[in-house]
């Protein structure tokens, strides 16, 4: 197992360099002048323009800019955004907010999605099963911004149970409604994944054997059926953790959350390469580590995988 984890960690190296290179190239290829986007209608003095170009190596070829950035990373310097703030300072403000939002969303979709999917699978063909399938289909079909504005109107404006916008500190109680919106589509997929896995495993040989041995229905369902049904769900959750953090741009925009999504959006609009690449690099590492954790959980959930290894 340790050798396997070591090999997976080594895979981070080419993925990291490949992802940062591609993102840096795409940001570099964006049309427009970053300095003009930064100052807007104001025209800075030529001396200021020359100083900014020299500081960020904007007058040099793309490949030189990329190597300057990578060299800075090895020295522990994540670069400086075009707004003048160190990128590490920007990340230290944005990432904790989005991490809390993503973890809340992940917890909601995992707990609620698995519970609803389990009951729907056990009651296949009943009213609860049909309701869960129709609701999940609606959530998958509806755009996130529609769900966001609808819940904001109902719970924020009409009922007054939640704030329509999140304050600067982004406390947990104010992130509950945005987390539900962010997790809505993934919740629907988990319901369907869990339901299909449960219905398939209910007719498996190992379930019939456990029942024939006289085990209680509760133990058969919780230990044998649910545990084996969680393998595809865990795969989805591991990949979805990174997707929740990256895909939070719309949700953070609706609820005015100053997290990763809004920061990346503003950086892309002005062509702020160091900020965009640094955020993406951290996201790549998070996704890779999440996938590594999923592989480790496989061995715990399915003994056949552990024995094969």
Protein Blocks (a to p, Z undefined) as FASTA:
>chain_A
ZZmmmmmmmmmmmmmmmmmmmmmmmmmmpgcjfklmmnomaccdfklmmmmmmmnopmbc
fklmmmmmmmmmmnopabjafkopafklmmmmmmmmmmmmmmmmmmmmmmmmmmmmmmmm
mmgoiaklmmmmmmmmmmmmpcfklmmmmmmmmmmmmnopacfbdcfkopaklmmmmmmm
mmmmmmmmmmmmmmmmmmmmmmpmklmmmmmnopafklmmmmmmmmmmmmmmmmmmmmmm
mmmmmmmmmmmmmnopacfklmmmmmmmnopaklmmmmmmmmmmmmmmmmmmmmmmmmmm
mmmlmmmZZ
